[in-house]
């Protein structure tokens, strides 16, 4: 299991270890600089809802969460519950050996495809 912790320590998530993360080039992910580890929501222990604030825009399909205290982006979740998928900001996990992980590039700005797929 991993623990993802915001800068001030108020927002903490736990999830299974990951061997792959995704960098997305959409307008929000590019600005956040996050590397996302994807999970089924049932596999993640979320922080206390009082510690995070939501950011929702556009098609209102995803809610990005950030720590109310330090502002660090912690995770995103589906708003309508139609996806069995969410993501944790893997950059919040201490001790990650980034050279040992597969870092996938996702084109969320244009084609909505992974760039390493044929």
C-alpha positions as CSV (number, residue, x, y, z in Angstrom):
1,X,0.0,0.0,0.0
2,X,1.0,3.6,-0.6
3,X,0.1,6.7,1.3
4,X,-0.3,10.0,-0.7
5,X,0.0,13.0,1.6
6,X,-0.5,16.7,0.7
7,X,2.2,19.3,1.7
8,X,0.7,20.2,5.1
9,X,-0.3,16.6,5.9
10,X,-4.0,17.3,6.4
11,X,-5.2,15.3,3.3
12,X,-4.1,11.6,3.2
13,X,-5.1,8.8,0.9
14,X,-4.1,5.2,0.9
15,X,-4.2,2.9,-2.1
16,X,-2.4,-0.2,-3.6
17,X,1.1,0.3,-4.9
18,X,1.4,1.4,-8.5
19,X,3.8,0.4,-11.3
20,X,2.4,2.9,-13.9
21,X,1.3,6.5,-13.8
22,X,-0.2,8.8,-16.4
23,X,0.7,12.4,-17.4
24,X,-2.1,14.2,-19.2
25,X,-1.7,17.3,-21.3
26,X,-5.3,18.6,-20.8
27,X,-5.6,22.2,-19.6
28,X,-5.9,21.3,-15.9
29,X,-3.5,18.4,-15.6
30,X,-0.8,20.3,-17.5
31,X,-1.1,23.1,-15.0
32,X,-1.2,20.8,-12.0
33,X,1.8,18.9,-13.1
34,X,0.3,15.7,-11.6
35,X,1.2,12.2,-12.4
36,X,-2.0,10.2,-11.9
37,X,-2.2,6.6,-10.5
38,X,-5.6,5.2,-11.6
39,X,-7.7,3.0,-9.4
40,X,-11.2,1.7,-8.8
41,X,-12.7,3.9,-6.1
42,X,-13.3,0.9,-3.9
43,X,-9.5,0.4,-3.6
44,X,-8.7,3.9,-2.3
45,X,-9.2,5.2,1.2
46,X,-10.1,8.9,0.7
47,X,-9.2,11.8,3.0
48,X,-11.7,13.2,5.4
49,X,-14.1,15.2,3.1
50,X,-13.6,18.2,5.4
51,X,-10.0,18.5,4.4
52,X,-10.5,18.9,0.6
53,X,-12.2,21.3,-1.7
54,X,-13.6,20.4,-5.1
55,X,-12.9,22.0,-8.5
56,X,-15.4,21.2,-11.3
57,X,-15.7,22.8,-14.7
58,X,-16.6,22.1,-18.3
59,X,-18.7,19.0,-18.9
60,X,-18.9,18.5,-15.1
61,X,-17.8,14.8,-15.3
62,X,-14.8,15.0,-12.9
63,X,-14.2,16.7,-9.6
64,X,-10.6,17.5,-8.8
65,X,-9.8,17.6,-5.1
66,X,-7.3,19.8,-3.4
67,X,-6.3,20.3,0.3
68,X,-8.2,23.2,1.8
69,X,-5.1,24.1,3.8
70,X,-2.1,23.9,1.5
71,X,-3.9,23.8,-1.9
72,X,-2.1,20.7,-3.2
73,X,-4.1,18.6,-5.7
74,X,-4.8,15.2,-4.2
75,X,-7.1,13.2,-6.5
76,X,-9.9,13.3,-9.0
77,X,-13.2,11.4,-9.0
78,X,-16.1,10.9,-11.4
79,X,-19.0,13.0,-10.5
80,X,-21.8,10.9,-12.0
81,X,-20.6,7.6,-10.8
82,X,-20.6,6.1,-14.3
83,X,-16.9,5.2,-14.1
84,X,-15.2,2.7,-11.9
85,X,-12.1,4.9,-12.0
86,X,-10.5,7.6,-10.1
87,X,-6.9,8.9,-9.8
88,X,-4.5,9.7,-7.0
89,X,-1.8,12.3,-7.5
90,X,1.3,10.0,-7.3
91,X,3.6,12.9,-6.8
92,X,2.3,13.0,-3.2
93,X,3.9,9.6,-2.4
94,X,7.3,9.9,-0.8
95,X,10.1,7.6,-2.0
96,X,8.9,6.8,-5.5
97,X,11.6,5.7,-7.8
98,X,10.3,7.3,-11.0
99,X,12.9,5.6,-13.1
100,X,11.4,2.2,-12.3
101,X,7.8,3.2,-13.4
102,X,6.1,3.3,-16.7
103,X,5.0,6.9,-17.2
104,X,2.3,7.0,-19.9
105,X,1.5,10.2,-21.9
106,X,-2.2,10.8,-22.4
107,X,-3.4,13.3,-25.0
108,X,-6.4,14.8,-23.1
109,X,-6.0,18.0,-24.9
110,X,-6.8,16.7,-28.4
111,X,-7.2,13.0,-29.3
112,X,-8.2,11.5,-25.9
113,X,-5.7,8.7,-26.5
114,X,-2.5,7.4,-25.0
115,X,0.4,8.6,-27.2
116,X,2.3,5.3,-26.7
117,X,-0.5,3.2,-28.3
118,X,-0.4,2.4,-32.0
